[in-house]
Amino acid sequence: MSLTHDFRDAGRVKTLLAAITAAADPLAARLGRPLQIMEVCGGHTHAIFRFGLHQLLPASIEFIHGPGCPVCVLPVEAVDQAVSLARQQDVILASFGDPLRVPGSQGSLLQAKAEGAEVKVLYSPFDALALAQANPDKQVVFFAIGFDTTMPSTAYSLLAADRAGIGNLSFLCHHIRLMPTLVGLLEAGDVQLDGFVGPGHVSMVIGSRVYEPIASHYHKPLVIAGFEPVDFLQALYQLILQLAEGRCTIENAYARVVAPDGNPAALKVMDDAFEQGVNSHWRGLGLVAGSGVRVRERYRHLDAAERLTSTTQTKADSDPAYCNAVLVGRIKPHQCPLFRRQCTPAHPVGALMVSSEGACAAYYQYRPEQYQPEQEQDKEASGDQ
């Protein structure tokens, strides 16, 4: 029997759906609008569509897709810097797979690779140590991105490289911390929200207790969820129940993975390697106070931003405005005029169509017949082929 069997049990799903509908419908009727629920994590966005939950849930619930996709918030300037470094003669640029196809103003890493740059896909930043040792005549740069989830592995790899005395390895770090990002989103006030479905993977590292200000200061309930149907629906039910009862607190519906104080070892290695609380610019979010990190001074010799300078200038108009609007939940992907026209997985205009967690990629992959451009729907309705 599959380990996921209980978390995909049809009976449990039906029971939760009935409970969610019974709680959400009267509340939405009183408000005169659907409940606005933001699923922060791009993995949850894909789970909603992959398992067809958007078709099963009542119309009284509307999901607002959040900024919890690290590739999607990657600023164009970061991509341009990575591309510029990759094009240098003595550099091997290593990265996870997702960032390779993200377009910058000077092309993508995949285009740079096609033009002859040495670009390697690694499954872990720790693999960069072996890559550097195997290529002593090259400067290996690991393009490190991600929320708090991937930050510990970068930090551990950076500390290990320092201990091993590897002189031809550096890290181009563009990590983003989740809590300052959520605070920035709430402070901006651009999107109406009733509550949050909190991310599972990030919370595994930072814990559930860290979200307390979301409830105490901003008066928004948040429930941490896993990624299977029963996991997600249980968290959603707890969230809707809070709204129906007028409560506002932080709850953890993923307790088998997430502890109140997170992972102490991961948090320590992050603190050892990085200065936190750095003000950073992100795609779609602008300047978010305290959201970035910087390699600590004693490890600055491993910081690619210090060792390998980039002279590439990012074009000011290179970041599509529609991507920004989708990223912060102002519009849905299918409401973008580029969706499924100029912007497709084969020819992405923005990062949200590239990333495995991107909202646009989810709409394109799982509901192609529903979220196609209006002009194509008109053709089909008229029988015009």
Secondary structure, 3 states (H helix, E strand, C coil): CCCCHHHHCHHHHHHHHHHHHHHHHHHHHHHCCCEEEEEEEHHHHHHHHHCCHHHHCCCCEEEEEEEECCCCCCCHHHHHHHHHHHCCCCEEEEECCHHHHCCECCECHHHHHHCCCEEEECCCCCHHHHHHHHCCCCEEEEEEEECCCCHHHHHHHHHHHHHHCCCCEEEEEEEECHHHHHHHHHHHCCCCCCEEEECHHHHHHHCCHHHHHHHHCCCCCEEECCCCHHHHHHHHHHHHHHHHHCCCCEEECCCCCCCCCCCHHHHHHHHHHEEEEEEEEECCCEEEEEEEEEECHHHHHHEHHHHCCCCCCCCCCCCCHHHHHHHCCCCCHHHCCCECCCECCCCCCCHHHCCCCCHHHHHHHHCCCCCCCHHHHHHHHHCCC
